[in-house]
Amino acid sequence: MHPAYSVIFFTVSSGAGLGLIAFMGLGALRIDTMSTGFLLMAFGIGFALSVGGLLSSTFHLGRPERAWRAFSQWRSSWLSREGVLAVVSLVVAAIFAGLWLFLDLSSAILGILTAVLAMLTVWATGMIYAQIKAVDLWYRWLTPVCYLLFSIAGGVILFLFIHAAMTGKAGWELSSVAMVALLVAWAVKMFWWIGGDRAPRSTPESATGLGHLGKVRLLEKPHTGSNYLLDEMGFHIGRKHARKLRLISVLLGAVMPILLILLAIPAPLDVLWLGLALLAHLTGMLVERWLFFAEARHAVMAYY
Amino acid sequence: MTQLPETTDRKLGLVIDLDTCVGCHACVISCKEWNTGGYGAPLADTDAYGDDPSGTFLNRVHTFEVKPADKPAMITHFPKSCLHCEDAPCVTVCPTGASFKRSEDGIVLVHEDWCIGCGLCAWACPYGAREKDPVEQVMKKCTLCVDRIYNENIPEEDRVPSCVRSCPAGARHFGDLGDETSDVSKLVAERGGFDLMPEQGTKPVNKYLPPREKQQSIPDEAIDLVALAEPKAGGFLGWLDGALERL
């Protein structure tokens, strides 16, 4: 599948942003010592990443001026549900943030609602891909689980970074949560990768119905030129590159951040280490998301 | 509305005869013409006279080689367009409601004024029936010539999809596959028409007729054409050689 850069950026950015917002939502339960500066920074970054990400998703549309119509089919379409949930969660989050920032009211109920809605939005994002039966790699319940776990991991690292930046130290507790979140997310992702390496559901034989006669292969493409299907779904990267890129994404997305977080706990330069950890993680996420598309094989390729 | 209708009154669709198709691509061109000259915007035809022509087609013909274990390879031409599935995955994924299935005849269409060109329906379709028009930036697909089949302004024999009308080999048939007594249903029953990719669970309405059994079996050894071209002393070629010498 052709990896559209706007979609890669959008899912990573909004995933991390919604994760941070969800964490802030739960934060209302116990951390009421967060300063105004802290709240501003945390909510500011959270909203910037979520809204920025969602807006950038409209860039891959052929007709973005009609994007408002995409909110109408929430009864059947996961893409529509994601749009509706994104708006609802950000509105609720904005009310929650506004009350806390300007009226010093941290409502636990609104906080929990914010967290639940944000996570549902990320779940819906994952489901957009997981519902596609024609892509074997994606059509598994683990797909939205991975999206959720990455969103949480990204949110926690962001929170840790902001906490260190504003309060001057990265505590053991918070750092441990971040490391566990990273480990769990990437462990599940690696499990997802292993499970994805299996025989395709559809073959040239099932695609043409001629399998009973013998082995089927394409002799002539329908046109000598390219076409939308080949451009969109015929993206091939060598198996060799996929293995290397998986390794790079794990190193950047999990190993480096965990090491840097460990470094940051005792050190005075904790903001620097955590900043690097965040950068490494987000870069690793971009690579992971790129692979998510580039490694996917669509059933229509059985006709080519 | 992108919820699928529970049932449809009729199941209009095509039957493609893989035994008869000669791969002439007349159906491809006539479909392209009808959907360029008729409603809406013309189908994209980019860099038509240049080095890298490309475009949007609603119907395309592939050519496959089928190699049995013990016989020579067989060539089959394979026209493919939207199969107007009963359980169309392209309909439910659409966020705007632009992709819909009609309850009166089961035809799956795109409401081009509502389409935002997100391409998700093309991802959902395992058959590659939907393409994004690079010029119009909306999704295009086979309309089953809904603007022909009910059109009282054209002669009755033309009230079938353009591809069916233009096939010189008679490899394309149109009708109600939900009606057991229709000609197409009888054809499917007689010839053993099948679904494409049944494992995808789309319940396609279009059916494909398999190539018939060959009546002659051809030996798999390579035939020495060079030797055949040299006239031999005996046999027909020998006689012919002699006869021509005498002329």
Interface residues (C-beta under 8 A of the other chain):
Chain A: M1 H60 L61 G62 R63 P64 R66 A67 R69 A70 F71 S72 Q73 R75 S76 S77 W78 L79 S80 G83 I128 Q131 I132 K133 A134 V135 R201 S202 P204 S206 A207 T208 G209 L210 H212 L213 G214 K215 V216 R217 L218 L219 E220 K221 P222 H223 G225 S226 N227 Y228 L229 E232 M233 H298 A299 V300 A302 Y303 Y304
Chain B: M1 T2 Q3 L18 V28 D52 P53 S54 G55 T56 F57 R60 V61 H62 T63 F64 E65 V66 K67 P68 A69 K71 A73 M74 I75 T76 F78 K80 P89 V91 T92 V93 C94 P95 T96 G97 A98 W114 C115 I116 G117 C118 G119 L120 A122 W123 A124 C125 P126 Y127 G128 E131 K132 P134 E136 Q137 V138 F194 D195 L196 M197 P198 E199 Q200 G201 Y208 P210 P211
